[in-house]
Every structure is written in structure tokens, then in C-alpha cells.
Amino acid sequence: MASNEDNYQVLKDYLVERGHGPEEIQSIITRVEDYEEKTQHDSIMDSIGTGGMDIEALVREALGE
């Protein structure tokens, strides 16, 4: 399985091949990271909402119970 860092390197290589400069690449990477974070957050909240994630178990684990 590829690491997140590997995936971003593949994206960077692709953007370089397309002729994007360093500032453009950083802007695109930042946007992708923001999108990824939002998507992960939404996915977790959906799992809690549908009962797919046991929120009580998560709370107990977080509190060391």
C-alpha cells in the first residue's frame, strides 16, 4: 500500500509533467490536502451518524477507560 507521502509525490510529478510551476503545485497540493481533510471528517461524522462507529467505545478509549 502506498503511503500518503508517496501519493502526493505522484501528484507532484504529474503536475510537473503538465508544466505547473512550484507555486502552482503548492497551491494545488494545499487545496487537495484541505479537500482530503474535509472528506475524512465528513466520513467519520457519517459513520457516527449511521451507527457504523461506536461513539461510546471511542469516548471510553479516548478517556482511557
C-alpha positions as CSV (number, residue, x, y, z in Angstrom):
1,M,0.0,0.0,0.0
2,A,1.4,3.4,-0.9
3,S,1.9,6.0,1.8
4,N,0.2,9.4,1.7
5,E,3.6,10.9,1.0
6,D,4.1,8.6,-2.0
7,N,0.6,9.6,-3.3
8,Y,1.5,13.3,-3.0
9,Q,4.8,12.7,-4.8
10,V,2.9,11.1,-7.7
11,L,0.6,14.1,-7.8
12,K,3.5,16.5,-7.8
13,D,5.3,14.6,-10.6
14,Y,2.0,14.7,-12.6
15,L,1.7,18.4,-12.1
16,V,5.3,19.0,-13.1
17,E,4.7,17.0,-16.3
18,R,1.8,19.2,-17.0
19,G,4.0,22.3,-16.8
20,H,2.9,23.7,-13.5
21,G,5.5,25.8,-11.5
22,P,6.4,25.4,-7.8
23,E,3.9,28.0,-6.6
24,E,1.1,26.5,-8.6
25,I,1.9,23.0,-7.4
26,Q,2.0,24.1,-3.8
27,S,-1.4,25.8,-4.2
28,I,-2.9,22.7,-5.8
29,I,-1.4,20.4,-3.1
30,T,-2.8,22.7,-0.3
31,R,-6.2,22.5,-1.9
32,V,-6.1,18.7,-2.2
33,E,-5.0,18.4,1.4
34,D,-7.9,20.6,2.5
35,Y,-10.3,18.5,0.5
36,E,-8.9,15.3,1.9
37,E,-9.2,16.6,5.5
38,K,-12.8,17.7,4.9
39,T,-13.7,14.4,3.2
40,Q,-12.2,12.4,6.1
41,H,-14.1,14.5,8.7
42,D,-17.3,14.1,6.8
43,S,-16.8,10.3,6.5
44,I,-16.2,10.0,10.3
45,M,-19.2,12.1,11.1
46,D,-21.3,10.0,8.7
47,S,-20.1,6.8,10.4
48,I,-21.1,8.1,13.8
49,G,-24.5,9.3,12.5
50,T,-25.3,5.9,10.9
51,G,-24.1,3.9,13.9
52,G,-21.2,2.4,12.0
53,M,-18.8,3.8,14.5
54,D,-19.4,3.1,18.2
55,I,-19.1,6.6,19.7
56,E,-19.3,5.2,23.3
57,A,-16.3,3.0,22.6
58,L,-14.5,5.9,21.1
59,V,-15.2,8.0,24.2
60,R,-14.1,5.3,26.6
61,E,-10.9,4.8,24.6
62,A,-10.1,8.5,24.5
63,L,-10.6,8.7,28.2
64,G,-8.5,5.6,28.9
65,E,-11.4,3.7,30.4
